[in-house]
Amino acid sequence: MLKAFLNIWTIPELRNKLLFTIGMLSIYRIGYFVPLPAVDQESLARWAERMGEGAGGNLMTYVSIFTGGTLSQSTIFGLGIMPYISSAIIFQLLASVVPSLQALKREGPAGMQKITEYTRYLTVGLCLVQAFFWLGLMERQGIVVAEYRGTLTFWACGVIGLTAGTIFLVWLGEQIDKYGIGNGISLIITAGIIAQMPTAIQQVIDGFSLTDADATYRVDTVIFLVAAFLGVVTGAVIITQGQRRIPIQQAKHTRGRRVYGGQRSYLPLRVNHGGVMPIIFASSLMIFPSFLMTMIQGQFAGTSATVNFFERNLQMDGTLYILLYIGLIYFFAYFWTTVQFQPKEMATNLRDHGSFIPGLRPGPRTAEYLETVMERITYVGGGFLAVIAVIPTLVAKFFEVDFLVTTFLGGTGLLIVVSVMLDFVQRIEAALLMRNYQGFLGGSGSGRGPRIRGIHG
């Protein structure tokens, strides 16, 4: 692996791409600390600390995990790239049901470029809406400097700053896609998640003690956290790369005296076809019951046993919350697979290319078989997502570990980091192997670049 890492710096093109990617991510981290004007950062920090417990704190933690931004430190990147992610998801769903968007999608790169343009427009609209809500919340909490409260200057600077910050992050991601290596948007999200790791490690160090039996982090707790982290990461890698390979036989064609085709290949079906999207959707919906019950509890505190029961069980560590969370993850795992996976279209393409699954007739019978297989492996993938999603909550509850620390043992953040880093390493691996270098994953290579012969040999 060390040799492969050193080989990266011997290839000028790959080295420049990697340095450009690091530079763009560094710009993102610098902008992360540029504050919005007229915002009292000390008051904001105290308010965020008060909100650290309960549904409000869970919402802020959840937003900061997979958007690349943070609202507890109001900066120009406060909204992160959440509006762009939401816009992309909306158009991805619409492209499967709206005929005009389906036609654009079938046009290829030109159509996808048009859909991307629509996504950017919707991103600006969502930024304006979210910025107004966030600025209004800050005014109600007294976080804005007194002389600027309710002024047009504050609102104009705040809305423009937050919107421009999100659009700039989208632009950074596109520059990484074009001139760097890896998926730009995903790398920005990953950088935001990894940036929280030093804080989590510091919390463990501060609470660690070898002699104090009442310490939050004892030796056995730290060993368990390290082992759990390694185990969950290993499982995430396996399930992310896991595939069900369907054997495909190509039909033989006779042309003259020669016979073409007849090769045997495989159709890979991903076990976790929905990726991290089911957890994102389920987490978004489960935020609202916690907020709603907290508001109702404030009105009927101590007067209704039913309200007290639901308020207690709809918190993140409540039994009812966990059961609903698992149910929603399964629902969205099947929903996302239904939207993205088209067995009829896949069966038609196989038939048109002269390929078939041995033992099955091309056409509807093949489509029915593919749908049945996908339903079964989606059940396994949904179960894995459910387990990895509730691990942080269960560890935080039973081991009394801070939620920020347990987020690195599972959930949305860990899946994003694993999937993005796998893609990043695979792209570097492909670049190394293409130039006849040995890669990270043990790919064959001579360890030196390809020999180029002169004109005269």
N, C-alpha and C positions, 0 to 999 in steps of 0.2 A: 504493500500500500504506500509506503514511503517513496518507493521508486516511482510509482504511478503519480504521486503528488509532485515529485520533482520533474517528471516528464511534462507536466502541464506548463511549467515555466520555460521549457525549451521550444514550445510551439508558439510563435509570435501571435498568430490569430487567436488561439485559445487563451493565451495570457492576456491579450488586450480585452477580450470579451469579459474575462473574469474580473479584471481590474475595473472595467467600466461598471459592471454590476455592483461591485463593492462600493464604488464611488457614488452611485445612485442611491444605494441603501444608506450610505453615510449622510447624504443630503437629507434623506427622510428623517434620520434620527436627530439631525441638527434642528430641522424645522419642528420637530416634536416639542422643543423647549421654547419656541417663540410664542409668547402669550398674546391673547387678545387684548386690545386696548380697553381701558376703563373697567377692567375686572379686578377685584381685590382678591389676589391669589391666596392670601393668608386666610381670609374668610371662606374661600372656596375649599381650601384644604381642611378647615375645621368642619365644614358642612359635610364633606365627603367622608370624614372620619366618623361623624355621627350616623351617616347613612351606611356605614360599613356592615352593619348587621341588618338582617331581614331582607325583604324583597327588593328594596331599593339598592342595597349593596350588591345583591346577586345580579341585578340588572346591569349595574355599572361594570362589574367584573366580567359578565358575559359579553357586553358590548366591546370591552377592551380586548377580549381574548381573540376574536376573529375579525376585527375591523382594522386593526393597525393603528387605532386612535384611542384617546381616553377623554372622558368628560370630567374626571376628578382633577385634572390639571388643564384648565381651559386654554388651549393653544389654537393656532390656526389649523392644526391637523386634528382638532377635537372630534370631528365627525368621522375621521378616518375614511375608509373607502366603503363603509357600510351602504351609502346611497347607491354607489355603482354596483355593488354586489346584488342589492335588492332589485335594481333595474335589470341587470343581466338575468336574474332568476325569473323575473316577470316576463321578459321577452322570450326566454327559453321555453316557458310554459305556453305562452301565447303562440309561439311558432308551431306548436303541435296541434292547435285547434283552430287558428284563424287561417282561412284559405289564402289570403293575400300574403301573409308572412310565410306560409308554407311554400308558395310560389317563389318568393325571394330566396328562401333557403335552398330550393332546388336549382337556382341559378348558379350556385357555386360561390367563388370568392367575391364576385361583384355583388351578389345578393346579401352575403354575410356582411360585407362592408356597409351596406345600407342599413341593415339591422343594427350594426354597431353604432351607426350615426344616430338612430332613434334611441338607442340605449343611453348615449351621452346626453341627449336632450332631456330624457326622463330623469337622469342623474341630477341635472341642474335643478329640475323641479322639486325632487325629493330633498335636495340640499336646502333649498329655500324654506320648505315646510319644516324640516327638522331644526334648522337654525332658528326660526321664529319660536318654536316650542322651547328650545334650550335657553335662548336669551330671556324669554318670558319667565321661565323657571328661576333663572338666576336673579331676575329683578324681584320676584316674589320672596326669595330667600334672603334678600338684602346683601347679595354678593357683589353687586355693582357699586362702584364708587359713587357716593351720594350726589355729587354735582352733575353726574352724567345720567342719573336714573331717569328713564322716560324721555330722554332727548333723542332727536332724530340722528344726531351724530353717533351715539352709541349703537343704535339699531342698524344704521347704514354700515358702519365699520364692522359690526359683529356679523351681520348676514353676509356681507361681501367677503369678509375674511374667512369665515367657515366654508362658504361655497368655493372660493378660490383655492383654499387649502385642499379640499377634496378633489377638485379638478386637477390641481397640480400633482397630487398623488397618482391619479389615473394617468396623467402624462408621463410621470416617472416610470410607471409600470409598462407603458407602451414603448418607452425608450429602451428599457431592459429587454423587452421582447424583440426589438428591432436590432439593437447593437450589442446587447449583452448575451447572457446565457441563462436559460430557465424562464419560467412564467413570471412576469414582472409583478402582477397583482398578488399572486400567491406568495412570492418572496417577500413582499412588503408586509403581508399578514404574518408570515413566519418570523420576520425580524422583530415585529412587535411582541410576539409571544415569547421568543427567546430572550428578549430584553427584560422580561419579568423574572427570569430565572435567578439572576444574582440577588434580587430582593427576597425570593423564596429561600434561597440557600442561606442568606444572612439571618432570616427568621429562625431557621433550624439551628444555626450556630449560636444565636443569642439565647435560645431556649434549651440548649443542650447542657447536660450535667452528668458526670460520671458517678457522683455520690448522692445527689439529692433524689430520693425516691418519688417526690412529687413534681419533678421537672417535667415540662411538656415533652421534651425530646430526650429520652434515655437511650442507652446503647441498643437495646432490643428494638425500640421504635425506629431508630435510624437505620438499623440493618433491615428491618421490614420495609421501610420506604425505598431503600436502594434496590432490594430484591424485587419489590413490586414494580418499580419503575422499569427495571431491565426486563421483567417478565411481560409487562404490558406492551412495551415497545416491540419486543420480539413477536408477540401475538399480533400487534398492529401491522407489522411488516408482512407476516405470513398471510393474514386475511386480506391485506391490500393487494398483494401479489397473487393471491389464490385464484385459480381458474378451474372451470370444468371444461375439459376439452372434448368436443363432439367430433368423432371421426367423419371426415368428408372424403368421398371417392369421386374422382373426376372421370367422366365418361370417356371412353375411347373413341377416337375418330380416325377413320381410314381414308387416306388421300393417296390415290394411286397405289403404290406398293408399300407406303409407309403408314405406320399406326402412331397417332399422336394421342396424348392424354394418358389417362389411366393412373396418374399419380395419386397417392394417398396423403391427405393433409388433415389439419384439425381446425375446428371452429372454436376459438376460446370464448367462454362466457364467464365474466367476472363474478366471483362470489359476492363481493360487496359492490354491486353495480351502482348503487346510489351514492357511494362515497360518503362524504360527511354531511350531505344535504338533509337526510332524515333527522339527524341530531339537531341541526340548525333550526329546522322548521318546528320540531317538537319543543325545543328550548324556548323559542320565541312565543309559542302559544302558552306554555306553562308559566310564563312570567305574569300573565294577566290574572289568573286565579289568586295568586299570592297577593298582588296589589289589591284586588277587589275584596278579599277577605280581611285584609288589614284595615281597609276603610270601613267595612261593615263592623268589624270588631271595635273600632273606635266609637261607633254609635250605640252598639248594644253590649258593651263590655260588662260581663258578669250577669247579664239578664237573660241570656239564651244559651242553653246547653248545646243546642244544635250548632249555633254560630261558633261557639267556642271549640267544638269538635272539628268543624271544617277548617277553622282558622289555624288550629294546631296541626292538622294532618295535611294541609295544603302548603306548608312550608317545605323547603327543599329537602329536609331530612324526614318528612312525614311519610307514613306508609302509603296513604292515599295518593300523595304526590308522586311517589316512585312508581306505583302501579299505573297511574295515568300516563306518566312519562314513558314507561316501557310500551304501553299500548299505542301511544302516538308515534313512537319510533317505528314500530312494526307497520302501522298504517302508512306512514310516509315512505317507508322502505318499499312497500308494494306500490304505492302511488307513483313514486319517482320511476320505478322500474317499468310500470305500465306506460308512463308518458314517454320515456326514452327508448325502451326496447320494443321494436316492431317485428314480431315473429313472421307476420304475413309478408312484409316487405323483404325480410331476410330470406324466406323460403322462395320467393319469386326471383330474387337475385341469384340464388343457388341454381334454380332451374334454368334461368336464362344463360348462365355461364356453363351449363352442361355438367353441373356437380350435383351430388345427392348424398344423403345419409344412408349407409348400407342398411337394408331391411325395411326402408320406408319409401313410399311413393312420393315423388316430388309434388309440391303444391300444398294443398290444405292439410294433408296428413303430416308433412314435415313441419308446417307451422304449428300444428297442435302439439307435436312432440317438443319443439323448442319452447313453447309456452309452458308446458308441464315441467320441463327441466328447470326453467328459469324461476318458476314459482317455488320449487323445492330448495334451490340454492339461495333464493332470496330469504327464505325462512331462516337458514343458517346465518346468512349475512346480517339479517335484522337482529337475531339473537346475540351475535357478537357486538353489534352496535349498542344494544341495550345494556349488555354487561359493562362495556367500556365507558358508557355514559354515566352509569350510577356508581362506578368505583370511587370517584372523588367524593361524592356525598356520603357514601357508607364509611369510607376511611376517616373523613372529617368527623363523623358522628361517633363512631365506636372507639376511635383512637385519640379523639380530641386534638386533632391536628388542624392547623389553620387551612382554610379553604384555598388560599393562594398556593400553598404547598401541594395540596392534593390535586390541583388542576393539572399538574405534570404527571399524574398517575393515570390519566384517562380523560375522556370527554372530547369536546370539539377541538380544543387546542392541540392535544397530542396527536390526533388523527391528521390534522392539517400539517403539522410539522413533519410527521412521518411520510405522508404522501408527497409533500413538496420536496423534501430532501431526497427521497427515492428518485423522483423525476429529475432533480438536479444532478445527482450522481450518475444516473443513466445517460444523461446528455453529455456529460464530460467523458463517460466511458465510451460512448459512440464516437466522439471526436478523437479520442486517443486511438481506438481500434482502426478508425478510418485512415489514420496516418501510420499504421503499423507499429503502434506502441501498446504495451501491456496495460490494461485498465485496472480499476479498483476491484472489479468483481471477478478477477482471475481470467479475463479474456486472453486469448493467445496473441502473441506478438513477438517480434524479434528483439524489442527493446531499442530499436533504432529506426529512424525514418526511412521511407522507401528510397531505393537507389534510382537515380534518374540518369539514363545513359545519354551520351552525346549523340550528335548527328551521325558521326562516323563510327558509333559503337564503342 
